[in-house]
Amino acid sequence: MIRIASMLLAALLATGIAHADPGSSQGMNNENQDAERRGPPRVAVEACANAVQGDACTFEGRRGESLQGTCWAPQDKPLACRPEGAPPPRDSGAQSGV
């Protein structure tokens, strides 16, 4: 009887771990992906690949629209096209001069 109860308990624990693990690891993966996505979009970086800070730039937005802006780089970030009318940067270490 004790052996059956032990086996049942082990099975329940294994099932609980199996169901809990994908959710928790998925959440961690999403957080890591969000951290990686906090930079500018790849197309915005590519738009300023051969430019210097302050140059005019254009790139295709998420909806296929043409976005015009200025090449700009916050401290320790890649140079990227910052669209006209974009909200002020949250990064307090931003380089000025644009």
SERO-4910 file (N, C-alpha, C, O; in steps of 0.05 Angstrom, whole numbers):
BEGIN
 pado doro    nc1    nc2    nc3   cac1   cac2   cac3    cc1    cc2    cc3    oc1    oc2    oc3
  Met    A     16    -24      0      0      0      0     17     25      0     12     44    -15
  Ile    A     38     25     17     57     48     18     71     51     -9     76     73    -18
  Arg    A     78     28    -21     92     29    -47     74     42    -68     84     57    -85
  Ile    A     49     35    -69     30     46    -88     27     76    -84     27     92   -103
  Ala    A     25     84    -59     22    113    -52     47    128    -61     45    150    -71
  Ser    A     71    116    -56     96    129    -64     97    132    -94    106    153   -105
  Met    A     89    111   -109     90    112   -138     70    133   -148     76    148   -167
  Leu    A     47    134   -136     27    154   -144     36    182   -139     33    200   -155
  Leu    A     49    186   -116     60    213   -109     82    221   -129     83    243   -138
  Ala    A     99    202   -136    121    207   -155    109    214   -182    119    233   -195
  Ala    A     89    200   -190     76    206   -216     63    233   -217     65    248   -236
  Leu    A     50    241   -195     37    267   -193     58    289   -193     55    310   -206
  Leu    A     80    285   -179    101    305   -179    114    308   -206    119    330   -216
  Ala    A    119    286   -220    130    287   -246    111    301   -266    121    317   -283
  Thr    A     86    296   -264     66    309   -281     66    339   -275     65    355   -294
  Gly    A     66    346   -250     66    375   -242     91    389   -252     89    411   -262
  Ile    A    114    376   -250    138    388   -260    138    391   -290    146    411   -301
  Ala    A    128    370   -304    127    371   -333    108    394   -343    114    407   -363
  His    A     86    398   -329     68    419   -337     78    447   -329     73    466   -343
  Ala    A     91    449   -307    101    475   -297    126    484   -312    129    508   -317
  Asp    A    143    466   -321    168    473   -333    165    488   -360    178    508   -363
  Pro    A    148    478   -378    145    493   -403    136    522   -399    145    540   -412
  Gly    A    117    526   -381    107    553   -376    129    571   -364    131    594   -373
  Ser    A    144    561   -345    164    578   -333    188    582   -352    198    605   -353
  Ser    A    196    562   -366    218    566   -385    209    583   -408    225    599   -419
  Gln    A    184    580   -416    174    597   -438    174    626   -430    181    644   -445
  Gly    A    165    631   -405    165    658   -395    193    670   -394    197    693   -401
  Met    A    212    653   -387    240    663   -386    250    668   -414    264    688   -419
  Asn    A    243    651   -433    251    656   -461    238    682   -471    252    697   -485
  Asn    A    213    687   -465    200    712   -474    214    736   -461    218    756   -475
  Glu    A    221    734   -436    235    756   -423    262    761   -436    270    784   -441
  Asn    A    277    739   -443    302    742   -456    299    754   -484    315    771   -493
  Gln    A    278    746   -498    273    756   -524    266    786   -522    274    802   -539
  Asp    A    250    793   -502    243    821   -498    268    838   -493    271    860   -504
  Ala    A    286    827   -477    311    842   -471    327    846   -496    339    867   -500
  Glu    A    328    826   -513    343    828   -538    329    847   -557    343    860   -573
  Arg    A    303    850   -556    288    866   -575    286    895   -565    273    911   -579
  Arg    A    298    902   -543    296    929   -533    313    949   -550    312    973   -545
  Gly    A    329    939   -568    344    957   -585    327    964   -610    304    957   -612
  Pro    A    339    980   -628    325    988   -652    321    964   -670    336    944   -669
  Pro    A    300    965   -687    296    943   -707    320    941   -726    334    961   -731
  Arg    A    325    917   -735    347    911   -753    347    929   -777    368    939   -786
  Val    A    323    934   -789    322    951   -813    330    980   -807    340    993   -825
  Ala    A    325    989   -783    333   1016   -775    363   1018   -773    375   1039   -780
  Val    A    376    997   -762    405    996   -760    417    995   -788    436   1009   -794
  Glu    A    406    978   -805    416    975   -833    413   1001   -848    430   1007   -866
  Ala    A    393   1017   -843    389   1043   -857    412   1062   -852    416   1081   -867
  Cys    A    426   1059   -829    448   1077   -822    475   1063   -823    495   1073   -812
  Ala    A    476   1040   -837    501   1025   -838    524   1040   -849    547   1037   -840
  Asn    A    520   1058   -869    541   1073   -881    538   1103   -876    546   1119   -893
  Ala    A    528   1110   -853    522   1137   -846    536   1145   -820    549   1129   -807
  Val    A    534   1171   -814    544   1181   -788    520   1193   -774    499   1200   -785
  Gln    A    524   1197   -748    502   1208   -732    494   1236   -743    510   1253   -749
  Gly    A    467   1239   -746    456   1264   -757    448   1262   -786    434   1280   -796
  Asp    A    458   1241   -800    450   1238   -829    420   1231   -831    409   1218   -813
  Ala    A    408   1240   -853    380   1232   -859    380   1203   -867    399   1193   -878
  Cys    A    358   1190   -861    355   1161   -867    326   1154   -872    308   1169   -865
  Thr    A    322   1131   -885    295   1121   -891    296   1091   -888    315   1078   -896
  Phe    A    274   1079   -877    272   1050   -876    243   1043   -877    225   1059   -873
  Glu    A    237   1017   -882    210   1007   -884    200    999   -856    213    983   -842
  Gly    A    177   1010   -848    166   1003   -822    152    976   -821    150    963   -842
  Arg    A    141    969   -798    128    943   -795    104    940   -813     97    917   -820
  Arg    A     91    962   -820     67    960   -837     73    965   -866     55    969   -882
  Gly    A     99    965   -873    107    969   -900    109    998   -908    114   1004   -931
  Glu    A    104   1017   -889    106   1045   -895    135   1054   -896    152   1043   -882
  Ser    A    140   1075   -910    167   1087   -912    170   1107   -889    155   1126   -887
  Leu    A    190   1102   -871    195   1120   -849    220   1135   -854    241   1124   -861
  Gln    A    218   1162   -850    242   1179   -853    250   1188   -825    234   1192   -808
  Gly    A    276   1191   -822    286   1200   -796    315   1209   -798    325   1218   -819
  Thr    A    329   1207   -775    356   1215   -772    372   1193   -759    362   1180   -741
  Cys    A    396   1188   -768    414   1168   -756    422   1178   -728    431   1201   -725
  Trp    A    418   1162   -709    422   1169   -681    430   1145   -665    422   1122   -671
  Ala    A    447   1148   -645    456   1126   -629    457   1134   -599    472   1152   -592
  Pro    A    441   1120   -583    445   1124   -554    471   1112   -545    483   1096   -560
  Gln    A    481   1120   -523    507   1110   -513    508   1079   -513    489   1066   -503
  Asp    A    529   1068   -523    534   1039   -524    514   1024   -541    510   1000   -537
  Lys    A    500   1037   -559    481   1024   -577    489   1030   -606    503   1049   -611
  Pro    A    480   1013   -625    487   1017   -653    473   1042   -664    451   1050   -655
  Leu    A    485   1054   -684    473   1076   -699    449   1065   -714    450   1044   -727
  Ala    A    426   1079   -712    402   1069   -724    385   1093   -733    388   1115   -723
  Cys    A    367   1088   -751    349   1109   -761    327   1114   -741    310   1096   -736
  Arg    A    326   1137   -729    305   1145   -710    284   1160   -725    289   1183   -735
  Pro    A    260   1149   -728    239   1162   -744    231   1190   -734    232   1195   -711
  Glu    A    224   1207   -753    214   1233   -746    189   1230   -730    172   1212   -736
  Gly    A    186   1246   -709    162   1244   -692    163   1222   -672    143   1218   -657
  Ala    A    185   1208   -670    188   1186   -649    188   1199   -622    197   1221   -618
  Pro    A    178   1185   -602    178   1196   -575    207   1200   -565    225   1187   -575
  Pro    A    211   1218   -546    238   1222   -536    250   1196   -525    235   1180   -514
  Pro    A    275   1192   -529    288   1167   -519    287   1165   -489    289   1185   -475
  Arg    A    283   1141   -479    282   1136   -450    310   1134   -439    314   1137   -415
  Asp    A    330   1128   -456    357   1124   -447    370   1151   -438    374   1168   -455
  Ser    A    375   1154   -413    387   1179   -402    415   1182   -411    426   1205   -409
  Gly    A    429   1161   -421    456   1163   -430    458   1169   -459    479   1164   -472
  Ala    A    437   1181   -471    437   1186   -500    457   1208   -507    462   1227   -491
  Gln    A    469   1204   -530    487   1225   -540    471   1247   -552    452   1242   -567
  Ser    A    478   1272   -547    463   1294   -558    477   1303   -583    497   1292   -591
  Gly    A    466   1323   -596    477   1334   -620    462   1328   -645    471   1333   -667
  Val    A    438   1317   -642    421   1311   -665    400   1332   -668    384   1331   -686
***
